[in-house]
Amino acid sequence: MTSASQLRSGKTHRDENFPVASWIIHPRHRALILAFYNFVRTADDIADHATLAREEKLRLLDLLEAELLGQGDSQPEAVNLRRALAERSMPPRHALDVLVAFRMDVTKLRYENWDEVIHYCRYSAMPVGRFMLDVHGESTSTWAASDALCAGLQINNHLQDCGKDFRDLNRVYLPRDALAAAGASVEALGEGRASPQLLQCLHALAVRTEALLDESKSLSAEVKDFRLGLEISVIQAFADRIVRLLKVRDPLSERVHLNPVELLAHSLGGVAREMVRRAAGRRPLSKPAAGA
């Protein structure tokens, strides 16, 4: 098997916890954003493939990187993104960063502490937000708030899917020290309902994630692009609602995802709040991003 496309899970941009190139975003940006998404989704599906050997996963991720950099034309997702970036004279830095995270997914199954999880988010999630900001010509001063939002979204996803990740991939993003502090075992993730100890750990991590999301609240106001500001406000609304569910529910036995009605309601609410805020002219000070 030589084409990474054949390993796609079938998941599309419409199945994510956040909007991808939605109608809110200006049409001139959507093709590039979808090319980036398809590249990332393909790499993610390779890393998460249930039966593919570790060595083959790494080989395919390396192949995607090589073709993104112009060394071949056999992988459509890499070629399409390479061409889309070239049309805008943009470097592939953020897509290359994401590949670092997917290699980690193949080789690293446990995380010792919160800092290790955030380090993973630096490559799995933060580059996505930075890419979106670059597409819209935003300042790197917006990266700090964006990084917090993207990390919060990623950890929300880790908490939502903690049971599935353990059962299907033997992968655990919950920090070992957080599990130990609550007296919870990794094996408890394989049960149909969380033990009291595991639930304590999950809720504590959700509280910590909520604090991370609070650090991102200035982002929609920091960006200059009106449509991007609306999109960010919607994403923030989704993330805030999900983390509230995770603070009180058991992701092993209860629903912690938004249904279509909730998605629509939070989308409309996010758009309305951002439009009111911009009409009132309220803009917080931007914070410089470390390592920008």
Summary of the structure (lengths in Angstrom):
residues: 292
radius of gyration: 18.9
end to end distance: 38.6
largest distance: 56.0
contacts: 932
relative contact order: 0.11
helix: 68%
strand: 0%
